[in-house]
Amino acid sequence: MSAWYVYIVECVDLTLYTGITTNIARRLKEHEAGKGAKYTKGRAPLKLIYQEECKDRSSASKRELEIKALSKEQKLLL
């Protein structure tokens, strides 16, 4: 079983995007190529600013929702 990760990237316009994946490097390449989330399309280059390992997809999804509820300042403190 692969580990799941919650990650935050900072976009070129200084906004933040939070997502989950089993492979952060692959996911960042997808975002950079415009094949990731709609939100990150056109907002490259991206900078990985946070990652957290979770035991499974369910816990990663729950943590993603918790992080998305935080303010930008709180996210940057992670």
Wavefront OBJ file of the C-alpha trace (Angstrom):
o trace
v 0.000 0.000 0.000
v 1.336 3.407 -0.979
v 1.432 6.276 1.445
v -0.754 9.280 0.695
v 0.401 12.867 1.022
v -1.299 16.194 1.546
v 0.630 19.000 -0.100
v 0.467 22.761 -0.552
v 1.958 24.555 -3.525
v 2.409 28.263 -3.932
v 1.426 29.518 -7.381
v 3.189 32.262 -9.316
v 0.394 34.682 -8.277
v 1.189 33.848 -4.596
v -2.071 31.957 -4.073
v -1.985 28.523 -2.438
v -3.339 25.209 -3.703
v -3.834 22.186 -1.442
v -4.181 18.638 -2.780
v -3.505 14.959 -2.108
v -1.474 12.380 -4.013
v 0.587 9.205 -3.676
v 3.491 10.749 -5.603
v 4.294 14.424 -5.024
v 6.979 14.729 -7.722
v 4.678 13.271 -10.387
v 1.775 15.438 -9.256
v 3.850 18.621 -9.387
v 4.920 17.763 -12.942
v 1.258 17.292 -13.860
v 0.381 20.682 -12.367
v 3.310 22.358 -14.147
v 2.202 20.824 -17.468
v -1.319 22.199 -16.981
v -2.726 18.700 -16.468
v -3.265 18.960 -12.720
v -6.172 20.764 -11.153
v -8.025 23.491 -13.035
v -6.938 25.944 -10.341
v -3.215 25.566 -11.011
v -3.542 25.737 -14.804
v -1.847 28.924 -15.938
v -0.472 29.614 -12.464
v 2.939 27.962 -12.912
v 5.702 27.927 -11.907
v 4.675 26.294 -8.668
v 6.660 25.934 -5.468
v 6.060 23.068 -3.033
v 5.817 24.700 0.392
v 4.364 21.897 2.538
v 3.871 18.149 2.541
v 2.507 15.748 5.134
v 2.368 11.967 4.968
v -0.912 10.241 5.811
v -1.606 6.547 6.334
v -4.329 6.210 3.673
v -6.499 8.100 1.211
v -9.268 8.634 3.729
v -7.000 10.304 6.297
v -5.323 12.355 3.545
v -8.718 13.601 2.342
v -9.778 14.516 5.878
v -6.524 16.370 6.485
v -6.855 18.151 3.133
v -10.266 19.493 4.209
v -8.833 20.616 7.559
v -5.993 22.461 5.817
v -8.314 24.059 3.247
v -10.341 25.508 6.132
v -7.262 27.358 7.457
v -6.433 30.944 6.569
v -3.535 31.628 4.217
v -1.449 32.790 7.183
v -2.172 29.555 9.080
v -1.236 27.484 6.013
v 2.058 29.333 5.677
v 2.851 28.529 9.330
v 2.572 24.797 8.640
l 1 2 3 4 5 6 7 8 9 10 11 12 13 14 15 16 17 18 19 20 21 22 23 24 25 26 27 28 29 30 31 32 33 34 35 36 37 38 39 40 41 42 43 44 45 46 47 48 49 50 51 52 53 54 55 56 57 58 59 60 61 62 63 64 65 66 67 68 69 70 71 72 73 74 75 76 77 78
